[in-house]
Amino acid sequence: MRELHLNVETTPELADDDFPWISFTQYDWQAYDADGKRLNDPVGNAWSCLDSGEMLPSQIGPGQSVSGWIVLDVAATEGIVVLAMGGSPTGWEWSY
């Protein structure tokens, strides 16, 4: 398991978007082992590891500041996790 703590702050201008909220879920994440091989199903049973009060809110609106956890079910002891929101071809990555 990999626990990721996120602090998220949105700007008030998000209210002007067609979808005036963002969402960080475990389904936006990918995981790779130390050799760069993509790991299957990084969600696994991770969704059941936290109480709802510990998780990031499912939707974050304009001008909000929140913090919470995302848990991924990865077996590799070393590798990287990638956040590519909404299937975007770009995103962020972190080593673990």
C-alpha positions as a printed NumPy array, in Angstrom:
array([[  0.   ,   0.   ,   0.   ],
       [  1.099,   3.552,  -0.697],
       [ -0.55 ,   6.381,   1.171],
       [ -0.38 ,   9.791,  -0.473],
       [ -1.28 ,  12.932,   1.441],
       [ -2.388,  15.846,  -0.733],
       [ -2.994,  19.495,   0.095],
       [ -5.144,  21.033,  -2.631],
       [ -6.078,  24.675,  -3.059],
       [ -8.258,  25.943,  -5.889],
       [ -8.65 ,  29.513,  -7.085],
       [-11.968,  31.39 ,  -7.172],
       [-11.665,  31.543, -10.986],
       [-12.541,  27.841, -11.127],
       [-16.183,  29.022, -10.851],
       [-15.889,  30.295, -14.441],
       [-15.111,  26.817, -15.884],
       [-17.703,  24.58 , -17.523],
       [-17.091,  22.122, -14.682],
       [-16.458,  24.325, -11.62 ],
       [-14.845,  21.613,  -9.525],
       [-11.915,  19.221,  -9.579],
       [-11.612,  15.716,  -8.268],
       [ -8.592,  13.668,  -7.213],
       [ -9.498,   9.994,  -7.032],
       [ -7.418,   6.856,  -6.921],
       [ -8.639,   6.115, -10.477],
       [ -6.517,   8.996, -11.838],
       [ -3.315,   7.286, -10.664],
       [ -0.946,   4.848, -12.331],
       [  1.899,   2.969, -10.685],
       [  5.184,   1.606, -12.049],
       [  7.806,  -0.619, -10.466],
       [ 11.503,   0.309, -10.219],
       [ 12.1  ,  -1.119, -13.735],
       [  9.406,   1.084, -15.244],
       [  6.886,  -1.733, -15.716],
       [  3.323,  -0.515, -15.24 ],
       [  1.548,  -2.228, -12.367],
       [ -1.955,  -3.565, -12.856],
       [ -4.836,  -2.157, -10.827],
       [ -3.189,   0.334,  -8.452],
       [ -6.58 ,   0.783,  -6.756],
       [ -7.149,  -2.847,  -5.76 ],
       [ -8.668,  -2.945,  -2.288],
       [ -7.18 ,   0.4  ,  -1.308],
       [-10.542,   2.195,  -1.427],
       [-11.56 ,   0.422,   1.774],
       [ -8.472,   1.384,   3.814],
       [ -9.574,   4.836,   4.98 ],
       [-12.492,   6.351,   6.799],
       [-14.347,   8.873,   4.645],
       [-13.154,  11.723,   6.918],
       [ -9.522,  10.95 ,   6.025],
       [ -9.985,  10.948,   2.242],
       [ -9.869,  13.947,  -0.041],
       [-13.36 ,  15.234,  -0.828],
       [-14.788,  13.718,  -4.012],
       [-15.276,  17.206,  -5.472],
       [-13.326,  20.372,  -4.665],
       [-14.977,  23.635,  -5.635],
       [-13.762,  27.174,  -6.369],
       [-11.662,  28.931,  -3.726],
       [-11.376,  25.875,  -1.476],
       [ -8.4  ,  24.515,   0.468],
       [ -8.544,  20.853,   1.498],
       [ -6.214,  18.067,   2.538],
       [ -6.627,  14.324,   2.687],
       [ -5.315,  10.932,   1.718],
       [ -5.327,   8.761,  -1.385],
       [ -4.337,   5.115,  -0.917],
       [ -2.975,   2.946,  -3.724],
       [ -2.656,  -0.842,  -3.593],
       [  0.798,  -1.437,  -5.103],
       [  2.976,  -4.462,  -4.417],
       [  6.301,  -3.   ,  -5.583],
       [  8.514,  -1.694,  -2.782],
       [ 10.131,   0.889,  -5.099],
       [  8.819,   2.694,  -8.129],
       [  6.836,   5.732,  -9.167],
       [  3.223,   6.812,  -8.997],
       [  1.734,   9.077, -11.647],
       [ -1.274,  11.375, -11.386],
       [ -2.841,  11.905, -14.83 ],
       [ -6.228,  13.475, -14.154],
       [ -9.106,  12.516, -16.389],
       [ -6.911,  10.356, -18.612],
       [ -4.721,  13.314, -19.542],
       [ -1.503,  12.405, -21.387],
       [  0.41 ,  14.636, -18.962],
       [  0.52 ,  14.873, -15.2  ],
       [  2.827,  14.594, -12.197],
       [  4.98 ,  11.762, -10.916],
       [  6.572,  10.892,  -7.584],
       [  9.14 ,   8.256,  -6.682],
       [  8.678,   5.972,  -3.696]])
